[in-house]
């Protein structure tokens, strides 16, 4: 089993910074951070400060050709994914493994279309919220990468073992569930129910948990996704709404969803990745998704108002 030695991280935001710092401390000179020219100038003039410590990384532009990665971690926002999946091209070799830590259930398929399922593992990240102020990020260190093999390539099992060994070497918390696709859909259901409503109504996890009207609305949103999960062939979909609510109850009561934080900071949200995906897949399978359509349209109204204010 070939050891992972050279790593490329694409995205140095709230999630990417956690693992960039962790891996830098482990690999020393074998970590590269992929950036465009604009970000290169920003990052060099204003380095990342993570938990009060300044970090300078070895940055790489997409057109460079002298580096090949054993492992590529994509940790961009959804708005940056389309560009990121193209920008990693020069750094992919025959046995490269690609992990996409984005929320959602679609990015692995898009990566596999470009680079093949032999290089892609299913994955996502569970992470406590971080506090970001400019180039300074504060985080309590609680995060976990959940990953697993895909069903299309036998070599996928070996890639899981390679990543597992690397994460253990670097002290990165991880989980390899028995059914990674079901696990991804559970996280997706949590996101599509909690994120839009919290952003619209400005509610914390605790406020949502204590509000029965929210629980009723979340159940309707999740039920639409459940029908799509069944159409997608996800196993044990009948118990997914119950399990998704249980997952929701494990969140920190004072915590805010990423979408609420985006709204408060005046940033565009990942509504297309969440409710937008449900609506599109609903159209594909001829499944009605009225509740996801409503919250999607309401977030888009907020986006429009943000544009008018700038």
C-alpha positions in Angstrom: 0.0 0.0 0.0 1.5 3.3 -1.2 1.9 5.9 1.6 0.4 9.3 1.1 3.2 11.9 1.1 2.2 14.8 -1.1 -1.1 16.6 -0.4 -2.9 19.4 -2.2 -5.6 21.4 -0.5 -8.0 23.5 -2.5 -9.9 26.0 -0.4 -8.5 27.8 2.7 -11.7 28.9 4.4 -13.3 27.6 7.6 -12.9 23.9 6.7 -9.8 24.0 4.6 -7.7 25.9 7.1 -8.3 23.3 9.8 -6.8 20.5 7.7 -4.1 22.7 6.1 -2.8 23.6 9.6 -3.1 20.0 10.8 -1.3 18.5 7.7 1.3 21.2 7.6 2.4 20.3 11.1 2.6 16.7 10.0 4.0 16.7 6.5 6.2 19.9 6.7 7.2 20.6 3.1 4.9 18.1 1.3 1.7 20.2 1.5 0.6 22.6 -1.2 -2.4 25.0 -1.2 -4.0 25.6 -4.6 -5.0 29.3 -5.2 -5.7 31.7 -8.1 -3.5 34.8 -8.7 -5.9 37.1 -6.8 -5.9 34.9 -3.6 -2.1 34.3 -3.9 -1.5 38.1 -3.5 -4.0 38.3 -0.6 -2.6 35.3 1.2 1.0 36.4 0.8 0.3 39.9 2.1 -2.0 38.7 4.8 -1.2 35.2 6.0 -3.7 33.0 7.7 -3.9 33.3 11.5 -5.3 30.2 13.0 -5.9 30.1 16.7 -3.6 33.1 17.1 -0.7 31.5 15.2 0.4 32.8 11.8 0.7 30.2 9.0 2.6 30.6 5.7 1.8 27.9 3.2 3.4 26.8 0.0 0.9 28.1 -2.6 0.4 26.6 -6.0 -1.2 28.2 -9.1 -3.4 26.0 -11.3 -1.1 26.2 -14.4 1.9 24.8 -12.5 3.1 21.4 -13.6 5.9 20.3 -11.3 3.8 18.8 -8.5 1.7 15.7 -8.3 -0.5 14.9 -5.4 -1.2 11.6 -3.6 -4.2 13.1 -2.0 -6.3 16.1 -3.0 -8.7 17.6 -0.6 -11.3 20.0 -2.0 -12.7 22.3 0.8 -14.1 25.2 -1.2 -17.5 26.7 -0.9 -20.0 25.3 -3.5 -19.7 28.5 -5.5 -16.0 27.7 -6.0 -16.3 24.0 -6.8 -16.9 24.2 -10.5 -13.6 26.0 -10.9 -11.8 23.9 -8.3 -12.6 20.6 -10.0 -10.9 22.0 -13.2 -8.0 23.6 -11.4 -6.7 20.4 -9.8 -6.2 18.7 -13.2 -2.4 19.3 -13.5 -1.9 17.7 -10.1 -3.7 14.4 -10.6 -1.7 11.2 -11.3 -2.7 7.6 -11.8 -3.1 6.8 -8.1 -4.3 10.2 -6.8 -7.1 10.1 -4.3 -9.6 13.0 -4.3 -11.8 13.9 -1.3 -14.5 16.5 -1.6 -15.5 17.9 1.8 -18.3 20.0 0.5 -21.8 19.4 1.8 -24.3 17.8 -0.5 -24.6 14.5 -2.4 -23.4 15.5 -6.0 -19.8 16.6 -6.1 -18.3 13.0 -6.1 -20.2 12.3 -9.3 -18.9 15.4 -11.0 -15.3 14.6 -10.0 -15.7 11.0 -11.2 -16.8 12.3 -14.6 -13.5 14.2 -15.0 -11.0 11.9 -13.3 -12.7 8.5 -12.9 -14.2 6.6 -9.9 -10.8 5.0 -9.3 -9.7 8.3 -7.8 -12.8 9.4 -5.9 -14.0 8.5 -2.4 -17.3 9.5 -0.9 -16.6 12.0 1.8 -17.9 14.9 3.9 -16.9 16.9 7.0 -18.5 17.3 10.4 -17.2 20.3 12.1 -18.0 22.7 15.0 -18.5 26.2 13.7 -15.4 28.4 13.5 -15.2 32.2 14.2 -13.7 34.1 11.3 -12.6 37.7 11.3 -10.8 38.7 8.1 -7.8 36.3 7.8 -8.1 35.2 11.4 -9.9 31.9 12.2 -10.6 30.6 15.7 -11.7 26.9 16.0 -12.0 24.5 19.0 -10.4 21.7 17.0 -13.6 19.5 16.9 -13.9 18.2 13.4 -14.2 14.9 11.7 -13.9 13.6 8.1 -16.4 10.9 7.2 -15.4 8.9 4.1 -15.8 5.5 2.4 -15.3 3.5 -0.7 -17.5 3.9 -3.8 -19.3 1.0 -5.4 -17.8 1.4 -8.9 -14.1 0.5 -8.4 -12.6 -2.4 -6.5 -9.4 -0.4 -5.9 -11.6 2.0 -3.8 -11.1 -0.3 -0.8 -7.3 0.2 -1.0 -7.7 4.0 -1.3 -9.8 4.0 1.9 -7.0 2.2 3.7 -4.4 4.7 2.4 -6.4 7.6 3.6 -7.1 5.9 6.9 -3.3 5.4 7.5 -2.6 9.0 6.6 -5.3 10.5 8.9 -4.0 8.4 11.7 -0.4 9.6 11.1 -1.6 13.2 11.2 -4.0 12.8 14.1 -7.0 13.7 11.9 -10.3 12.4 13.4 -12.2 10.3 10.9 -15.1 7.9 10.5 -15.6 5.1 8.0 -19.3 4.2 8.2 -20.7 0.9 7.0 -22.9 2.8 4.5 -21.2 6.0 3.4 -23.9 7.0 0.9 -26.7 6.7 3.5 -24.5 8.7 6.0 -24.0 11.4 3.4 -27.7 11.6 2.8 -28.4 11.9 6.5 -26.0 14.9 6.7 -27.7 16.3 3.6 -31.1 16.1 5.2 -29.8 17.9 8.3 -28.4 20.7 6.1 -31.5 21.2 3.9 -33.8 21.4 6.9 -31.7 23.4 9.3 -29.7 25.8 7.1 -32.3 27.6 5.1 -34.8 28.0 8.0 -32.1 29.2 10.4 -30.9 31.7 7.8 -34.4 33.0 7.1 -35.5 33.2 10.8 -32.1 33.8 12.3 -32.4 30.9 14.8 -29.7 28.9 16.6 -29.7 25.1 16.7 -31.2 25.3 20.3 -34.0 27.7 19.2 -34.9 25.4 16.4 -34.8 22.2 18.6 -37.2 23.8 21.1 -39.7 24.9 18.5 -42.2 22.3 17.5 -43.3 24.3 14.5 -39.7 24.2 13.2 -39.7 20.4 13.7 -42.9 20.1 11.7 -41.5 22.1 8.9 -38.2 20.2 8.9 -40.0 16.9 8.7 -41.8 18.1 5.5 -38.5 19.3 4.0 -36.8 16.0 4.9 -39.7 13.9 3.6 -39.2 15.3 0.1 -35.5 14.4 0.2 -36.4 11.0 1.5 -38.5 10.2 -1.5 -35.5 11.2 -3.7 -33.1 9.1 -1.7 -35.3 6.1 -2.3 -35.3 6.9 -6.0 -31.5 7.1 -5.9 -31.3 3.6 -4.3 -30.2 4.7 -0.9 -30.6 1.8 1.6 -32.8 1.9 4.6 -34.4 5.2 3.5 -37.5 4.5 5.5 -35.8 5.4 8.8 -33.8 8.4 7.5 -36.2 11.2 8.7 -36.0 9.9 12.2 -32.3 9.5 12.1 -31.8 12.9 10.6 -33.7 14.5 13.5 -31.6 12.6 16.0 -28.5 13.9 14.2 -30.0 17.4 14.5 -30.4 17.0 18.3 -26.7 16.3 18.7 -25.8 19.8 17.5 -24.5 22.5 19.9 -27.6 24.5 21.1 -25.8 27.9 20.8 -24.4 27.1 17.4 -25.4 28.7 14.2 -25.6 27.0 10.8 -23.1 28.0 8.1 -25.9 29.5 6.0 -27.0 31.8 8.9 -23.4 32.9 9.3 -23.1 33.6 5.6 -26.3 35.7 5.7 -25.0 37.7 8.7 -21.7 38.3 7.0 -23.4 39.4 3.7 -22.1 36.4 1.8 -23.9 34.3 -0.8 -25.1 31.0 0.7 -25.0 27.4 -0.6 -28.7 27.3 -1.2 -28.2 25.7 -4.6 -26.2 22.9 -3.1 -28.9 22.2 -0.5 -32.5 23.0 -1.6 -31.5 23.5 -5.2 -30.2 19.9 -5.4 -33.5 18.6 -4.0 -35.5 20.6 -6.5 -33.4 19.4 -9.5 -33.5 15.8 -8.4 -37.2 16.1 -7.8 -37.6 17.2 -11.4 -35.5 14.3 -12.6 -37.6 11.7 -10.7 -40.9 13.5 -11.1 -41.1 14.0 -7.3 -42.9 17.1 -6.0 -40.7 19.3 -3.7 -42.8 22.3 -2.7 -41.3 22.9 0.7 -37.7 22.9 -0.6 -38.8 25.3 -3.4 -40.3 27.7 -0.9 -37.2 28.0 1.3 -35.0 28.2 -1.8 -37.0 31.1 -3.2 -36.9 32.9 0.2 -33.1 32.6 0.5 -32.9 34.0 -3.1 -35.0 37.0 -2.0 -32.5 37.6 0.8 -29.6 37.4 -1.8 -31.4 39.9 -4.0 -31.8 42.3 -1.1 -28.1 41.9 -0.4 -27.3 42.9 -4.0 -29.6 45.9 -3.8 -27.8 47.1 -0.6 -24.4 47.1 -2.2 
